[in-house]
Amino acid sequence: MAVPGFPNMFMMMGPHSPIGSQSLIPVAEDQAEYALWWIKQIAQGNVIEAVPTSAATKDYDDAMKAAMPQTIWVSGCSSWYLGKDGLPERFPRTPERHSAVLRHPDLRDFEVRTSAE
């Protein structure tokens, strides 16, 4: 939902957003709550700027790819979900896990500026 180099930008329905076993509506709701958490931090003056670190983003992407071989999504079927590497850009875990991941941002994964410099 956030990309290194783009502070305070949160996108919905980006990579890893589709969950094959869930409607996009609850996914969007979870993502909106996540973005609103950050927006509230900014509005309350707790945060000026937040951007995920490149290391955290790489770790997250690597974890998603590592989890994919245990899923049905790489069982040999062709689909538009598959990237050039043969792995889909989907969230490979349960809807409950997706909600939990977004429920509480891990501040260690972000560069956060808390005052005007």
C-alpha positions in Angstrom: 0.0 0.0 0.0 3.0 2.3 0.4 6.1 2.6 -1.8 9.7 3.7 -0.9 10.4 7.2 -2.2 6.8 8.3 -2.0 6.1 9.7 1.5 2.5 9.9 2.6 1.2 8.1 -0.5 -1.0 5.1 0.1 -2.6 3.1 -2.7 -5.4 0.7 -2.7 -5.7 -2.5 -4.7 -2.0 -2.5 -5.6 0.3 -5.5 -5.7 -0.6 -8.3 -3.4 -4.1 -6.8 -2.8 -6.3 -9.4 -4.5 -7.0 -12.3 -2.2 -8.4 -15.2 -4.2 -10.7 -16.3 -1.5 -12.3 -13.0 -0.6 -14.2 -10.2 -2.2 -12.3 -7.0 -3.0 -14.8 -5.0 -0.8 -13.4 -6.2 2.6 -9.8 -5.9 1.2 -10.5 -2.3 0.3 -12.1 -1.6 3.7 -9.0 -3.0 5.5 -6.7 -0.9 3.2 -8.8 2.2 3.8 -8.5 1.7 7.6 -4.8 1.4 7.2 -4.5 4.6 5.2 -6.8 6.4 7.7 -4.6 5.3 10.6 -1.7 7.2 8.9 -3.9 10.1 7.9 -5.0 10.5 11.6 -1.4 10.4 12.7 -0.6 13.2 10.3 -3.7 15.2 11.2 -3.0 15.0 14.9 0.6 16.2 14.3 2.2 13.0 15.5 3.7 12.4 12.0 4.8 14.8 9.3 5.9 12.2 6.8 6.0 8.4 6.6 7.5 6.2 3.9 8.3 2.5 4.0 12.0 1.6 3.9 13.4 -0.2 0.9 14.6 -3.0 3.1 11.2 -3.5 4.7 9.5 -3.5 1.2 12.0 -6.0 -0.1 11.5 -8.3 2.9 7.8 -8.1 2.5 7.9 -8.9 -1.2 10.4 -11.8 -0.6 8.0 -13.2 2.1 5.1 -13.0 -0.3 7.1 -14.9 -3.0 8.3 -17.4 -0.5 4.8 -18.2 0.6 3.4 -18.6 -2.9 4.7 -22.2 -3.7 2.4 -23.5 -0.9 -0.7 -22.1 -2.6 -3.1 -23.3 -5.3 -2.1 -20.2 -7.4 1.1 -21.9 -8.6 -0.3 -25.3 -9.3 0.3 -25.2 -13.0 -2.7 -23.2 -14.2 -2.3 -20.3 -16.5 -3.8 -17.0 -15.3 -3.5 -13.3 -15.7 -2.3 -13.1 -12.0 1.1 -14.6 -13.0 4.1 -12.4 -13.4 7.2 -12.9 -15.6 8.7 -15.0 -12.8 5.7 -17.3 -12.8 4.5 -16.1 -9.4 1.2 -14.2 -8.9 1.0 -10.7 -7.4 -1.5 -11.8 -4.9 -1.6 -12.0 -1.1 -0.8 -15.7 -0.5 -2.4 -16.0 2.9 -5.9 -16.0 4.4 -8.2 -13.0 4.5 -7.8 -13.0 8.3 -4.1 -12.7 8.0 -4.4 -9.9 5.5 -6.6 -8.0 8.0 -4.2 -8.6 10.8 -1.2 -7.4 8.7 -3.0 -4.1 8.0 -4.5 -3.6 11.5 -1.4 -2.3 13.1 1.4 -0.7 11.0 4.8 -1.8 12.1 6.6 1.5 12.5 10.0 -0.2 12.3 9.2 -0.7 8.6 8.9 3.1 8.0 11.1 6.2 8.0 8.9 8.5 10.0 9.5 12.2 10.3 7.8 13.7 13.3 8.8 17.3 13.1 9.5 19.9 10.5 13.3 19.9 9.8 
